[in-house]
Amino acid sequence: MSGPLTSLKVIEMVGLGPAPLAGQLLADLGAEVIVIDRKSGMDISKEVNRRGKKSIALNLKDKKGIEVAHKLIAGADILLEGFRPGVMERLHLGPTDCDAINPRLIYGRMTGWGQQGPLSHSAGHDINYLAVTGALHAIGKKGEPPIPPLNLAADYGGGSMFLVMGILSAIIERGISGKGQVVDAAMVDGVPAMMGLIQTMVGQGFWTNNREDNFLDTGAPWYRCYKTSDEKFVSVGAIEPQFFAELISLLELDETLLKQQNDKAQWPAMHTLFEEIFGTKTRDEWAKLFEGTDACVAPVLNFQEAEAYPHNAERNVFFNRNGITQTSVAPRLSRSISDVPKAATQTGADGKTLLSDIGVSENEINSLASSGVLL
């Protein structure tokens, strides 16, 4: 193992979405991440979020399974779980239980609604958390339903990233206090925390509640995508005046447009003009024209094209393993360089080794396996 987090041991309760990504990011940076699975023998070799992790499958409905989990937690730095409030407590694996076992444990809890509040026990998904925080209302076309940006903004932006930040903050604080603590990462907290710029513009009167009426919601003709002659698209993000000026110059348009950049009354006509112009060449022709300039124009690529894109290829942004294209470790550190993550194999594959590592005898391991505790 290599990377800046090699000193950390993480116990991750198996789940979906934000918590597994958080565990993957920690594993990518060198942490030893052990997933407690529900059953063994499942092929996880193509699951990107499982890369670099170990797996033990335990029957947590059995008292001895809980005892084994307690032994693992006793030697861990971090625990990750993404269940509804109360689930871990019913398993006797809640924060109070774990604090008695390991008072230095950082207990990371990942939910959509948070640990408290009238909706805390309700089901929900990324789209719902975006909806109630105001973010979803701002995304999409005028007069049409809002468009969720995949599940990137709430699940992973407002969820995983804030969970990781909270955990690493608690690790730093533990170095001072010597004590662990609970990290309550809720997507309804994280999404608004990313909206400082938008909140500023709303407060200053520069942002309206109408979609396609603002400069970051495709209302501005110089911040949106345009169809090209081959039915593909280019992205345009020429916000700053000097970048907008370069866009106008390379499109060979009249410089009088420079004074109209922020005049909303001129936006519809400018939008139509840009549509006509970008429709005269192919996407790749435009990409070649704008490449390396400050006009902030880039081709819109699909997943396969993104992998082969020269800039991405030069930086080795992606790599392929087991037929799965995935992203290399990010961010990159100058000294603590992480290895290329190893693919997972099967759930439960590391169970016996992990138990041996924490001092469980071979006879005990065999007994746990034969009794259905170690699955």
LUMLO-703144 format. One record per residue (C-alpha): x, y, z. Coordinates in Angstrom, 2 decimals. Layout:
N
((X, Y, Z))
...
***
This chain:
375
((0.00, 0.00, 0.00))
((1.11, 3.55, -0.65))
((-0.28, 7.07, -0.37))
((-0.72, 9.64, 2.40))
((-3.34, 7.68, 4.38))
((-1.48, 4.39, 4.86))
((-1.64, 4.78, 8.64))
((-5.44, 4.64, 8.68))
((-7.70, 1.60, 9.01))
((-11.32, 2.00, 7.92))
((-14.30, -0.27, 8.54))
((-17.02, 0.26, 5.93))
((-20.49, -1.20, 6.25))
((-21.54, -2.45, 2.81))
((-23.94, -0.11, 1.03))
((-24.57, 1.88, -2.12))
((-23.63, 5.32, -3.42))
((-21.95, 8.01, -1.34))
((-20.43, 5.99, 1.53))
((-18.75, 3.45, -0.81))
((-17.28, 6.30, -2.87))
((-15.95, 7.89, 0.32))
((-14.36, 4.56, 1.22))
((-12.90, 4.25, -2.26))
((-11.34, 7.71, -2.09))
((-9.76, 6.88, 1.26))
((-8.50, 3.55, -0.11))
((-7.14, 5.28, -3.22))
((-5.03, 7.47, -0.94))
((-3.65, 4.49, 0.93))
((-6.05, 3.73, 3.79))
((-6.76, 0.08, 4.60))
((-10.50, -0.20, 3.98))
((-12.32, -3.32, 5.17))
((-15.89, -3.79, 3.97))
((-18.23, -5.82, 6.15))
((-20.38, -7.63, 3.59))
((-23.63, -9.56, 4.02))
((-22.64, -12.61, 1.99))
((-19.54, -14.08, 0.41))
((-18.72, -15.23, -3.10))
((-20.22, -12.31, -5.03))
((-18.13, -11.15, -8.01))
((-17.15, -7.50, -7.38))
((-14.18, -7.38, -9.75))
((-15.84, -4.78, -11.98))
((-17.18, -2.53, -9.20))
((-15.03, 0.59, -9.20))
((-16.13, 1.66, -5.71))
((-14.76, -1.63, -4.35))
((-11.25, -1.20, -5.72))
((-8.41, -1.27, -3.21))
((-10.66, -2.61, -0.43))
((-10.72, -5.84, 1.54))
((-13.87, -7.81, 2.34))
((-15.17, -9.91, 5.19))
((-18.70, -11.32, 5.17))
((-20.36, -11.57, 8.59))
((-23.75, -12.64, 9.84))
((-24.64, -9.61, 11.94))
((-27.89, -11.24, 13.03))
((-25.76, -13.57, 15.12))
((-24.35, -12.32, 18.42))
((-20.95, -13.79, 17.54))
((-21.01, -11.87, 14.26))
((-21.43, -8.64, 16.23))
((-18.56, -9.69, 18.49))
((-16.32, -10.15, 15.46))
((-17.36, -6.74, 14.14))
((-16.51, -5.24, 17.53))
((-13.02, -6.76, 17.35))
((-12.47, -5.23, 13.92))
((-13.77, -1.84, 15.07))
((-11.56, -1.92, 18.16))
((-8.47, -1.62, 15.95))
((-9.89, 0.84, 13.42))
((-9.52, 4.59, 13.00))
((-12.71, 5.19, 11.03))
((-16.11, 3.57, 10.56))
((-18.30, 4.40, 7.55))
((-22.02, 3.65, 7.39))
((-24.83, 4.87, 5.16))
((-27.95, 3.40, 6.78))
((-31.05, 5.19, 8.00))
((-30.79, 6.48, 11.58))
((-31.24, 3.70, 14.13))
((-30.12, 0.75, 12.00))
((-26.59, 0.61, 13.43))
((-27.91, 1.12, 16.96))
((-30.21, -1.89, 16.59))
((-27.19, -3.94, 15.54))
((-25.32, -2.77, 18.66))
((-22.86, -1.03, 16.37))
((-23.99, 2.54, 16.99))
((-21.72, 5.38, 18.12))
((-22.24, 4.67, 21.83))
((-21.43, 0.98, 21.38))
((-18.34, 1.77, 19.33))
((-17.13, 4.49, 21.69))
((-17.07, 1.92, 24.50))
((-14.90, -0.32, 22.30))
((-12.71, 2.34, 20.73))
((-12.94, 5.94, 22.05))
((-10.57, 7.13, 19.30))
((-12.91, 5.98, 16.52))
((-14.11, 8.51, 13.94))
((-17.69, 7.42, 13.22))
((-18.76, 8.60, 9.75))
((-22.50, 8.63, 9.08))
((-23.74, 9.29, 5.53))
((-27.42, 10.04, 4.92))
((-29.55, 12.21, 2.70))
((-31.71, 13.86, 5.38))
((-29.30, 13.75, 8.34))
((-29.56, 12.08, 11.73))
((-32.30, 14.43, 13.00))
((-35.31, 16.18, 11.49))
((-38.84, 15.21, 10.43))
((-37.61, 13.42, 7.29))
((-34.60, 11.68, 8.85))
((-36.24, 8.24, 8.76))
((-37.74, 8.64, 5.28))
((-36.41, 7.20, 2.05))
((-34.92, 9.58, -0.50))
((-32.50, 9.89, -3.38))
((-30.17, 12.46, -4.92))
((-32.97, 14.11, -6.88))
((-35.02, 14.65, -3.71))
((-32.18, 16.27, -1.77))
((-31.47, 18.59, -4.70))
((-35.17, 19.43, -4.84))
((-35.60, 20.56, -1.24))
((-32.35, 22.56, -1.11))
((-33.29, 24.80, -4.05))
((-30.54, 23.51, -6.34))
((-32.73, 21.43, -8.66))
((-35.12, 24.31, -9.35))
((-32.28, 26.23, -11.01))
((-31.24, 23.48, -13.44))
((-32.98, 22.92, -16.77))
((-34.79, 24.67, -19.56))
((-37.34, 27.44, -19.19))
((-40.90, 26.14, -18.98))
((-39.78, 22.50, -18.73))
((-39.17, 20.19, -15.76))
((-35.87, 20.66, -13.93))
((-33.08, 18.29, -15.03))
((-31.09, 16.40, -12.38))
((-27.32, 16.46, -13.09))
((-27.09, 12.65, -12.93))
((-26.58, 11.78, -9.24))
((-23.35, 13.75, -8.97))
((-24.42, 16.86, -7.09))
((-26.12, 15.46, -3.97))
((-24.87, 11.88, -3.65))
((-21.25, 12.62, -4.36))
((-20.73, 16.39, -4.20))
((-22.92, 17.12, -1.18))
((-22.48, 13.63, 0.24))
((-19.21, 11.74, -0.27))
((-16.97, 14.80, -0.41))
((-18.36, 16.28, 2.79))
((-18.13, 12.90, 4.53))
((-14.46, 12.61, 3.59))
((-13.79, 16.23, 4.61))
((-15.52, 15.69, 7.95))
((-13.62, 12.48, 8.64))
((-10.22, 13.96, 7.84))
((-11.07, 17.05, 9.92))
((-11.94, 14.77, 12.84))
((-8.66, 12.87, 12.35))
((-6.74, 16.16, 12.64))
((-8.72, 17.14, 15.75))
((-8.10, 13.69, 17.27))
((-4.41, 14.41, 17.07))
((-5.02, 17.24, 19.55))
((-7.75, 15.81, 21.80))
((-6.99, 12.11, 21.51))
((-10.71, 11.46, 21.10))
((-12.92, 10.27, 18.27))
((-16.29, 11.76, 17.34))
((-19.31, 11.32, 15.08))
((-19.39, 12.91, 11.62))
((-23.01, 13.53, 10.55))
((-22.74, 14.07, 6.79))
((-26.13, 14.86, 5.26))
((-26.71, 15.70, 1.63))
((-29.26, 18.35, 2.57))
((-26.39, 20.07, 4.42))
((-23.71, 19.49, 1.81))
((-25.60, 20.68, -1.27))
((-26.39, 24.15, 0.15))
((-22.81, 24.39, 1.42))
((-21.65, 24.32, -2.21))
((-24.01, 27.11, -3.23))
((-22.22, 30.10, -1.72))
((-21.68, 31.85, -5.07))
((-25.31, 31.37, -6.11))
((-26.54, 32.52, -2.69))
((-24.37, 35.61, -3.03))
((-25.86, 36.46, -6.43))
((-29.40, 35.85, -5.18))
((-28.76, 38.17, -2.24))
((-27.28, 40.83, -4.51))
((-30.19, 40.64, -6.93))
((-28.13, 39.17, -9.77))
((-29.91, 35.80, -9.87))
((-33.59, 35.19, -10.54))
((-35.76, 32.13, -9.91))
((-36.36, 31.75, -13.65))
((-34.42, 29.01, -15.44))
((-32.36, 30.06, -18.49))
((-32.35, 33.61, -17.16))
((-28.97, 33.66, -15.42))
((-25.39, 33.42, -16.54))
((-24.65, 29.92, -15.18))
((-27.95, 28.25, -16.08))
((-27.55, 28.55, -19.90))
((-29.39, 31.87, -19.94))
((-26.22, 33.63, -21.05))
((-25.30, 32.85, -24.69))
((-21.64, 32.66, -23.69))
((-22.20, 29.93, -21.08))
((-23.98, 27.02, -22.69))
((-23.61, 24.25, -25.26))
((-24.19, 24.54, -29.00))
((-24.98, 21.93, -31.64))
((-22.46, 21.54, -34.43))
((-22.95, 20.54, -38.06))
((-22.38, 16.85, -37.26))
((-25.11, 16.79, -34.57))
((-22.55, 16.91, -31.76))
((-21.89, 19.71, -29.29))
((-19.32, 22.17, -28.02))
((-19.32, 23.82, -24.60))
((-18.81, 27.57, -24.31))
((-17.85, 29.17, -20.98))
((-16.44, 32.59, -21.87))
((-17.47, 34.40, -18.67))
((-14.69, 36.93, -18.15))
((-14.59, 39.90, -20.57))
((-11.12, 39.02, -21.89))
((-12.22, 35.44, -22.61))
((-15.43, 36.63, -24.24))
((-13.34, 38.99, -26.38))
((-11.21, 36.07, -27.57))
((-14.36, 34.07, -28.37))
((-15.71, 36.94, -30.48))
((-12.36, 37.36, -32.23))
((-12.00, 33.68, -33.13))
((-15.59, 33.55, -34.35))
((-14.76, 36.63, -36.49))
((-17.73, 38.57, -35.14))
((-18.24, 42.31, -34.81))
((-16.53, 43.81, -31.75))
((-19.70, 45.74, -30.90))
((-20.84, 42.50, -29.23))
((-18.25, 43.08, -26.51))
((-20.34, 45.88, -25.02))
((-23.44, 43.68, -25.10))
((-22.02, 40.72, -23.16))
((-23.93, 41.35, -19.93))
((-26.97, 43.05, -21.47))
((-29.79, 40.55, -20.95))
((-31.88, 42.27, -23.59))
((-29.27, 41.26, -26.17))
((-28.92, 37.66, -25.04))
((-31.67, 36.11, -27.24))
((-30.25, 37.62, -30.44))
((-26.69, 36.69, -29.45))
((-27.81, 33.15, -28.66))
((-29.38, 32.82, -32.12))
((-26.23, 34.18, -33.73))
((-24.01, 31.69, -31.89))
((-26.35, 28.83, -32.78))
((-26.05, 29.68, -36.46))
((-22.27, 30.01, -36.36))
((-21.55, 26.84, -34.40))
((-23.83, 24.97, -36.76))
((-21.48, 25.65, -39.68))
((-18.61, 23.35, -38.60))
((-18.21, 19.95, -37.00))
((-17.48, 19.59, -33.32))
((-13.90, 18.51, -33.96))
((-13.30, 21.38, -36.38))
((-14.34, 23.82, -33.68))
((-12.24, 21.96, -31.11))
((-9.17, 22.32, -33.31))
((-9.81, 26.03, -33.83))
((-10.22, 26.78, -30.12))
((-7.69, 24.34, -28.67))
((-5.10, 26.09, -26.50))
((-6.88, 29.46, -26.61))
((-8.51, 31.39, -23.76))
((-11.94, 31.44, -25.40))
((-13.10, 28.66, -23.03))
((-14.56, 26.40, -25.71))
((-14.25, 22.61, -25.44))
((-15.83, 19.66, -27.23))
((-18.59, 17.74, -25.43))
((-17.27, 14.17, -25.30))
((-18.93, 10.88, -24.48))
((-17.30, 8.50, -21.98))
((-15.23, 6.66, -24.57))
((-14.05, 9.86, -26.25))
((-13.11, 11.37, -22.88))
((-10.78, 8.45, -22.18))
((-8.88, 9.04, -25.43))
((-8.88, 12.86, -25.30))
((-5.21, 13.97, -25.63))
((-5.13, 16.10, -22.48))
((-6.70, 13.33, -20.40))
((-4.41, 10.74, -21.94))
((-1.31, 12.82, -21.24))
((-2.29, 13.10, -17.56))
((-3.45, 9.47, -17.34))
((-6.80, 10.63, -16.02))
((-8.33, 7.23, -16.81))
((-7.14, 3.65, -16.82))
((-8.82, 0.40, -17.83))
((-8.97, -2.75, -15.75))
((-11.17, -5.82, -16.22))
((-12.83, -4.04, -19.13))
((-13.90, -1.14, -16.93))
((-12.69, 2.40, -17.63))
((-12.18, 4.19, -14.33))
((-10.56, 7.31, -12.98))
((-7.03, 7.39, -11.62))
((-6.36, 8.41, -8.04))
((-7.21, 12.04, -7.30))
((-5.95, 14.39, -6.04))
((-2.27, 13.94, -6.82))
((0.34, 14.55, -4.14))
((4.00, 15.35, -4.81))
((5.57, 12.91, -2.31))
((2.89, 10.53, -1.03))
((2.17, 8.93, -4.37))
((-0.55, 6.29, -4.45))
((-0.26, 3.04, -6.35))
((-2.70, 2.20, -9.13))
((-5.68, 0.78, -7.18))
((-6.10, -2.99, -7.24))
((-9.39, -4.46, -8.37))
((-11.54, -6.27, -5.83))
((-12.24, -9.98, -6.32))
((-15.15, -11.47, -4.38))
((-17.07, -10.50, -1.27))
((-15.71, -12.23, 1.80))
((-12.41, -13.06, 0.11))
((-10.26, -11.62, 2.90))
((-12.28, -12.82, 5.88))
((-9.96, -15.48, 7.29))
((-6.83, -13.38, 6.78))
((-8.39, -10.36, 8.47))
((-9.46, -12.41, 11.48))
((-6.01, -13.94, 11.75))
((-4.52, -10.43, 11.66))
((-6.50, -9.42, 14.75))
((-5.49, -12.49, 16.71))
((-8.31, -14.93, 16.08))
((-6.98, -18.48, 16.09))
((-7.36, -20.88, 13.19))
((-9.66, -23.10, 15.26))
((-11.86, -20.13, 16.13))
((-11.97, -19.03, 12.49))
((-13.03, -22.51, 11.40))
((-15.68, -22.55, 14.11))
((-17.04, -19.18, 12.99))
((-17.17, -20.40, 9.40))
((-18.87, -23.70, 10.23))
((-21.47, -21.97, 12.42))
((-22.44, -19.47, 9.71))
((-20.99, -16.40, 11.42))
((-18.15, -15.97, 8.95))
((-20.00, -16.23, 5.65))
***
